[in-house]
Structure formats: structure tokens, C-alpha cells
Amino acid sequence: MKKLYRSRTNRIIGGVAGGLAEYFDIDPIIVRLVTFGLMFSGAFLIAYIAAWIFVPLAPEKSAL
């Protein structure tokens, strides 16, 4: 089962959009454009900030 994480590599601000793109296996630019469009709605901005706070950062991949 996949888990939602904020992206460590695909991030511009908090890694939330990059993490959503990795989770749903879609292009991060599409997620960022949708996110930017919805940012003008107050409720979405609060949800984004909450995701930034509560969604954990992806675990680091160990180099073996």
C-alpha cells in the first residue's frame, strides 16, 4: 500500500505538490498548476498549509 509523503526531490515550497504527484503517478507540473489555481480559494490554502505540517517528509533512501 502506497503512503503519501512530501517529496524530498520534487519540491518547490514544501514538497506537497511533488508528493501528491508521486503518489498519484502524474506529472508534478500538472499538480502544481492545479494547486496554483486553487490557491486563490481560502479553504484550499488552509488545506495546503495543513498538509505541509501534517504529511510526513519522505524517508531518505539509504545508499547501499
N, CA, C and O atoms as a GROMACS GRO file, in nm:
protein
  256
    1MET      N    1   0.084  -0.118   0.000
    1MET     CA    2   0.000   0.000   0.000
    1MET      C    3   0.089   0.125   0.000
    1MET      O    4   0.182   0.136   0.080
    2LYS      N    5   0.059   0.216  -0.091
    2LYS     CA    6   0.137   0.339  -0.100
    2LYS      C    7   0.098   0.435   0.012
    2LYS      O    8  -0.016   0.438   0.057
    3LYS      N    9   0.196   0.512   0.056
    3LYS     CA   10   0.172   0.615   0.157
    3LYS      C   11   0.202   0.750   0.096
    3LYS      O   12   0.288   0.764   0.008
    4LEU      N   13   0.130   0.849   0.143
    4LEU     CA   14   0.151   0.986   0.096
    4LEU      C   15   0.260   1.051   0.179
    4LEU      O   16   0.252   1.057   0.302
    5TYR      N   17   0.363   1.100   0.110
    5TYR     CA   18   0.471   1.173   0.174
    5TYR      C   19   0.496   1.302   0.097
    5TYR      O   20   0.464   1.310  -0.022
    6ARG      N   21   0.551   1.402   0.164
    6ARG     CA   22   0.600   1.519   0.094
    6ARG      C   23   0.730   1.478   0.024
    6ARG      O   24   0.810   1.405   0.081
    7SER      N   25   0.748   1.526  -0.096
    7SER     CA   26   0.864   1.486  -0.175
    7SER      C   27   0.991   1.554  -0.126
    7SER      O   28   0.990   1.672  -0.091
    8ARG      N   29   1.100   1.479  -0.124
    8ARG     CA   30   1.231   1.537  -0.092
    8ARG      C   31   1.297   1.592  -0.217
    8ARG      O   32   1.377   1.685  -0.210
    9THR      N   33   1.266   1.535  -0.332
    9THR     CA   34   1.335   1.573  -0.456
    9THR      C   35   1.250   1.661  -0.546
    9THR      O   36   1.305   1.744  -0.620
   10ASN      N   37   1.121   1.647  -0.543
   10ASN     CA   38   1.029   1.718  -0.631
   10ASN      C   39   0.960   1.829  -0.552
   10ASN      O   40   0.839   1.825  -0.532
   11ARG      N   41   1.036   1.927  -0.508
   11ARG     CA   42   0.977   2.028  -0.422
   11ARG      C   43   1.016   2.168  -0.467
   11ARG      O   44   1.126   2.192  -0.515
   12ILE      N   45   0.922   2.258  -0.451
   12ILE     CA   46   0.949   2.399  -0.474
   12ILE      C   47   0.931   2.474  -0.343
   12ILE      O   48   1.018   2.550  -0.303
   13ILE      N   49   0.819   2.452  -0.276
   13ILE     CA   50   0.797   2.518  -0.146
   13ILE      C   51   0.805   2.414  -0.035
   13ILE      O   52   0.903   2.410   0.040
   14GLY      N   53   0.704   2.330  -0.024
   14GLY     CA   54   0.702   2.235   0.088
   14GLY      C   55   0.706   2.090   0.046
   14GLY      O   56   0.713   2.002   0.131
   15GLY      N   57   0.702   2.063  -0.083
   15GLY     CA   58   0.703   1.926  -0.130
   15GLY      C   59   0.567   1.860  -0.134
   15GLY      O   60   0.556   1.741  -0.164
   16VAL      N   61   0.460   1.937  -0.103
   16VAL     CA   62   0.326   1.879  -0.100
   16VAL      C   63   0.281   1.843  -0.242
   16VAL      O   64   0.235   1.731  -0.264
   17ALA      N   65   0.293   1.934  -0.336
   17ALA     CA   66   0.251   1.906  -0.474
   17ALA      C   67   0.335   1.795  -0.535
   17ALA      O   68   0.283   1.708  -0.605
   18GLY      N   69   0.464   1.796  -0.508
   18GLY     CA   70   0.552   1.690  -0.558
   18GLY      C   71   0.515   1.555  -0.498
   18GLY      O   72   0.519   1.453  -0.567
   19GLY      N   73   0.480   1.554  -0.371
   19GLY     CA   74   0.438   1.430  -0.306
   19GLY      C   75   0.307   1.377  -0.362
   19GLY      O   76   0.292   1.256  -0.381
   20LEU      N   77   0.213   1.467  -0.388
   20LEU     CA   78   0.086   1.426  -0.449
   20LEU      C   79   0.110   1.369  -0.589
   20LEU      O   80   0.049   1.270  -0.628
   21ALA      N   81   0.199   1.432  -0.664
   21ALA     CA   82   0.230   1.384  -0.799
   21ALA      C   83   0.292   1.245  -0.794
   21ALA      O   84   0.258   1.159  -0.875
   22GLU      N   85   0.383   1.223  -0.700
   22GLU     CA   86   0.443   1.090  -0.687
   22GLU      C   87   0.340   0.987  -0.642
   22GLU      O   88   0.342   0.873  -0.690
   23TYR      N   89   0.252   1.025  -0.552
   23TYR     CA   90   0.150   0.932  -0.502
   23TYR      C   91   0.054   0.890  -0.613
   23TYR      O   92   0.022   0.771  -0.625
   24PHE      N   93   0.009   0.986  -0.693
   24PHE     CA   94  -0.087   0.956  -0.800
   24PHE      C   95  -0.018   0.924  -0.933
   24PHE      O   96  -0.086   0.899  -1.032
   25ASP      N   97   0.114   0.926  -0.936
   25ASP     CA   98   0.194   0.894  -1.054
   25ASP      C   99   0.154   0.980  -1.174
   25ASP      O  100   0.127   0.929  -1.282
   26ILE      N  101   0.153   1.112  -1.152
   26ILE     CA  102   0.126   1.206  -1.260
   26ILE      C  103   0.235   1.312  -1.261
   26ILE      O  104   0.314   1.323  -1.167
   27ASP      N  105   0.238   1.390  -1.367
   27ASP     CA  106   0.340   1.494  -1.384
   27ASP      C  107   0.324   1.601  -1.276
   27ASP      O  108   0.215   1.653  -1.257
   28PRO      N  109   0.432   1.633  -1.205
   28PRO     CA  110   0.422   1.733  -1.098
   28PRO      C  111   0.381   1.872  -1.147
   28PRO      O  112   0.324   1.949  -1.071
   29ILE      N  113   0.409   1.904  -1.272
   29ILE     CA  114   0.370   2.035  -1.324
   29ILE      C  115   0.218   2.047  -1.326
   29ILE      O  116   0.164   2.154  -1.299
   30ILE      N  117   0.149   1.939  -1.359
   30ILE     CA  118   0.002   1.941  -1.360
   30ILE      C  119  -0.050   1.967  -1.218
   30ILE      O  120  -0.140   2.049  -1.199
   31VAL      N  121   0.007   1.898  -1.121
   31VAL     CA  122  -0.037   1.917  -0.981
   31VAL      C  123  -0.007   2.060  -0.936
   31VAL      O  124  -0.089   2.120  -0.867
   32ARG      N  125   0.108   2.113  -0.975
   32ARG     CA  126   0.143   2.250  -0.935
   32ARG      C  127   0.050   2.352  -0.999
   32ARG      O  128   0.011   2.449  -0.934
   33LEU      N  129   0.013   2.331  -1.125
   33LEU     CA  130  -0.080   2.424  -1.191
   33LEU      C  131  -0.217   2.421  -1.124
   33LEU      O  132  -0.277   2.526  -1.102
   34VAL      N  133  -0.266   2.302  -1.094
   34VAL     CA  134  -0.395   2.290  -1.025
   34VAL      C  135  -0.386   2.352  -0.886
   34VAL      O  136  -0.476   2.423  -0.843
   35THR      N  137  -0.276   2.326  -0.817
   35THR     CA  138  -0.256   2.383  -0.684
   35THR      C  139  -0.253   2.535  -0.691
   35THR      O  140  -0.316   2.602  -0.609
   36PHE      N  141  -0.181   2.589  -0.788
   36PHE     CA  142  -0.173   2.735  -0.802
   36PHE      C  143  -0.311   2.794  -0.831
   36PHE      O  144  -0.347   2.897  -0.775
   37GLY      N  145  -0.387   2.728  -0.918
   37GLY     CA  146  -0.522   2.777  -0.949
   37GLY      C  147  -0.614   2.775  -0.829
   37GLY      O  148  -0.697   2.865  -0.812
   38LEU      N  149  -0.601   2.673  -0.745
   38LEU     CA  150  -0.688   2.661  -0.629
   38LEU      C  151  -0.640   2.742  -0.508
   38LEU      O  152  -0.713   2.756  -0.410
   39MET      N  153  -0.518   2.795  -0.514
   39MET     CA  154  -0.464   2.873  -0.402
   39MET      C  155  -0.548   2.997  -0.374
   39MET      O  156  -0.546   3.049  -0.262
   40PHE      N  157  -0.620   3.045  -0.473
   40PHE     CA  158  -0.699   3.166  -0.454
   40PHE      C  159  -0.826   3.141  -0.373
   40PHE      O  160  -0.897   3.234  -0.338
   41SER      N  161  -0.853   3.015  -0.345
   41SER     CA  162  -0.965   2.980  -0.257
   41SER      C  163  -0.907   2.967  -0.116
   41SER      O  164  -0.811   2.893  -0.095
   42GLY      N  165  -0.964   3.036  -0.022
   42GLY     CA  166  -0.912   3.036   0.114
   42GLY      C  167  -0.905   2.899   0.179
   42GLY      O  168  -0.809   2.868   0.248
   43ALA      N  169  -1.007   2.816   0.156
   43ALA     CA  170  -1.010   2.684   0.218
   43ALA      C  171  -0.896   2.597   0.165
   43ALA      O  172  -0.836   2.521   0.241
   44PHE      N  173  -0.864   2.609   0.037
   44PHE     CA  174  -0.757   2.527  -0.020
   44PHE      C  175  -0.622   2.569   0.037
   44PHE      O  176  -0.536   2.485   0.063
   45LEU      N  177  -0.604   2.697   0.057
   45LEU     CA  178  -0.478   2.746   0.114
   45LEU      C  179  -0.458   2.689   0.254
   45LEU      O  180  -0.347   2.649   0.290
   46ILE      N  181  -0.563   2.684   0.333
   46ILE     CA  182  -0.555   2.627   0.467
   46ILE      C  183  -0.525   2.477   0.459
   46ILE      O  184  -0.445   2.425   0.537
   47ALA      N  185  -0.588   2.407   0.365
   47ALA     CA  186  -0.564   2.263   0.347
   47ALA      C  187  -0.419   2.238   0.305
   47ALA      O  188  -0.357   2.142   0.351
   48TYR      N  189  -0.365   2.323   0.217
   48TYR     CA  190  -0.227   2.307   0.173
   48TYR      C  191  -0.130   2.325   0.290
   48TYR      O  192  -0.037   2.246   0.307
   49ILE      N  193  -0.153   2.427   0.369
   49ILE     CA  194  -0.067   2.451   0.485
   49ILE      C  195  -0.078   2.336   0.585
   49ILE      O  196   0.022   2.295   0.644
   50ALA      N  197  -0.199   2.284   0.605
   50ALA     CA  198  -0.217   2.170   0.695
   50ALA      C  199  -0.143   2.047   0.642
   50ALA      O  200  -0.081   1.975   0.719
   51ALA      N  201  -0.149   2.024   0.510
   51ALA     CA  202  -0.076   1.911   0.451
   51ALA      C  203   0.074   1.930   0.470
   51ALA      O  204   0.146   1.834   0.496
   52TRP      N  205   0.121   2.052   0.455
   52TRP     CA  206   0.262   2.082   0.473
   52TRP      C  207   0.306   2.048   0.615
   52TRP      O  208   0.417   1.999   0.637
   53ILE      N  209   0.219   2.072   0.710
   53ILE     CA  210   0.252   2.047   0.850
   53ILE      C  211   0.238   1.899   0.887
   53ILE      O  212   0.324   1.844   0.954
   54PHE      N  213   0.130   1.835   0.843
   54PHE     CA  214   0.096   1.701   0.892
   54PHE      C  215   0.140   1.585   0.804
   54PHE      O  216   0.154   1.473   0.854
   55VAL      N  217   0.163   1.606   0.675
   55VAL     CA  218   0.210   1.497   0.589
   55VAL      C  219   0.361   1.484   0.610
   55VAL      O  220   0.434   1.581   0.593
   56PRO      N  221   0.407   1.366   0.646
   56PRO     CA  222   0.550   1.350   0.675
   56PRO      C  223   0.635   1.359   0.549
   56PRO      O  224   0.590   1.329   0.439
   57LEU      N  225   0.759   1.400   0.570
   57LEU     CA  226   0.856   1.405   0.462
   57LEU      C  227   0.894   1.262   0.426
   57LEU      O  228   0.903   1.176   0.513
   58ALA      N  229   0.916   1.238   0.298
   58ALA     CA  230   0.952   1.103   0.253
   58ALA      C  231   1.080   1.057   0.322
   58ALA      O  232   1.171   1.137   0.343
   59PRO      N  233   1.086   0.930   0.359
   59PRO     CA  234   1.208   0.881   0.423
   59PRO      C  235   1.326   0.889   0.326
   59PRO      O  236   1.310   0.873   0.206
   60GLU      N  237   1.443   0.914   0.382
   60GLU     CA  238   1.563   0.919   0.298
   60GLU      C  239   1.595   0.779   0.249
   60GLU      O  240   1.581   0.681   0.322
   61LYS      N  241   1.639   0.773   0.125
   61LYS     CA  242   1.679   0.643   0.069
   61LYS      C  243   1.825   0.621   0.104
   61LYS      O  244   1.911   0.705   0.076
   62SER      N  245   1.852   0.508   0.166
   62SER     CA  246   1.990   0.480   0.206
   62SER      C  247   2.070   0.431   0.086
   62SER      O  248   2.020   0.354   0.004
   63ALA      N  249   2.192   0.477   0.077
   63ALA     CA  250   2.280   0.435  -0.032
   63ALA      C  251   2.358   0.313   0.014
   63ALA      O  252   2.446   0.322   0.100
   64LEU      N  253   2.325   0.199  -0.043
   64LEU     CA  254   2.394   0.075  -0.003
   64LEU      C  255   2.494   0.034  -0.105
   64LEU      O  256   2.561  -0.067  -0.089
   0.00000   0.00000   0.00000
